């Protein structure tokens, strides 16, 4: 809600000059930078109470009419519209002014998705940035944000996007090489880094061999790699199936050290197959 | 006031008298349950002998049950107890014998064959085991011989363990909004089919862990009417292997009791996955899985624990396909014996008779549970 209100006021203000507005006995600034010192001039004579109320902040001061009231640095820091009321012996007077985000990006909220994805996918990595000033006000003025995605090989994808209403986003391809990618967003002096884990895709060219090992048959795959040549990580399940007539023996075997291996009791003439997920490998007819 | 005191005194005296009588001369059934007296009828027939044995087992009177056996010299009482409840922790360890049935198979003047079917109540539901007992006449009564299931002993050995394990570190409480979390595992439904059964609608399917990390999974389905209104929502409960290693596939079955498929316009499927610490072991091999035709259609086979780790409970899930490769049924069985390393353990999954003729192939998966450990 606060953001919506801010969008509305921010759009109207843009980079409006910080001029003053006259309202009866009150001379108000049109806009104040968040955290900056400012002053409000009053006219007349006598004592009065000055109220400034905005989003999440209220300031109350006893003032001598006819004098300028100075507010030090850091008095108002939440961007938004503020209402000023001067309550003296006469009818109260009121006016409005805006507090706009401070200059200079101080903080980025960087959402990088997904944290883990297979290699070689088009526009699969998304980065979205929200820019904030030192007081955590969303900076709605257009601000250039540079994104950089660099893989383990060092090759980087770069793009600069100008924010719209405080947000900028982009998409990158996942590279062909597995590993931890650095995804960095920079705006002004602010920089934020995320890590994207690129993991191998489905096994490619899954093959196994079979050899007798005592009473059993030792089934072993060749080193398992994806279609980009990345080794498939240990722990992925490879399913060995041996069919003989109506009988079937199966084993779900996790890859260890890059290969899957198991000893199974297999009858002569059995058809042995290997698969991982939805990827089928070769078949072997087991003969003595 | 005086009457009340008299009544209270009379009640106290009567209670004391009854306690004394009950202690000095208890009724026979109380003596039996206190383990003092055998109230069971005499084993004058083979059936009565086996029935008495069943009663003693259900009461946990192991010594009496063992004493009633004709072949007790062939094994110890401990072996007899372990044969029934298991040596290692398993589903039977905390089970109670709910009921039993005795059926004569064959009888002559001096011996008989009787079938004893034991219905156990386990934490995961009923479990049934059947033993065929040889019963012999011993003097004026009959005594059963217990067919001890002599399991091969695993030789003492040291098995090197080099298993894979995944642990998960979640974002800490101090992490700010927008800070990167860890992606939930990517899973996808690779097959789904609704089936109308007499008891309601059943949704059959298969789920694949498409990621490189293990996942805890479940599947929820919502039946929607032809106007898009939600009719019912159910999940796969235990008819699924909940922990999936990378690239592992599990079948799932979702029951909608009393629902009719004709009133369903669409079905919304919601697979759920979350990161979970897991171990890649134990590897359990399924050997000699065989489809047995009707009557009593079933899938039978043997489980072989290929690791050095004892599996306390194994859950076998069978997916049955027709000739075109479409899923026609999913059945399961919990193994009520611990799986010892390199020791085969039989399993049997029943297939509904009306579907058995459509089944032409199957795929079996096993999920394992270790007491005191993770799934």
Interface residues (C-beta under 8 A of the other chain):
Chain A: X109 X110 X111 X112 X113 X114 X115 X116 X117 X130 X194 X195 X199 X200 X202 X233 X234 X235 X236 X237 X238 X246 X247 X248 X249 X250 X251 X252 X253 X254 X256 X262 X264 X265 X276 X277 X278
Chain B: X162 X164 X166 X176 X177 X178 X180 X181 X182 X183 X190 X208 X209 X210 X211 X212 X213 X214 X245 X246 X247 X248 X249 X280 X281 X283 X284 X285 X286 X287 X288 X289 X290 X291 X301 X306 X362 X363 X364 X365
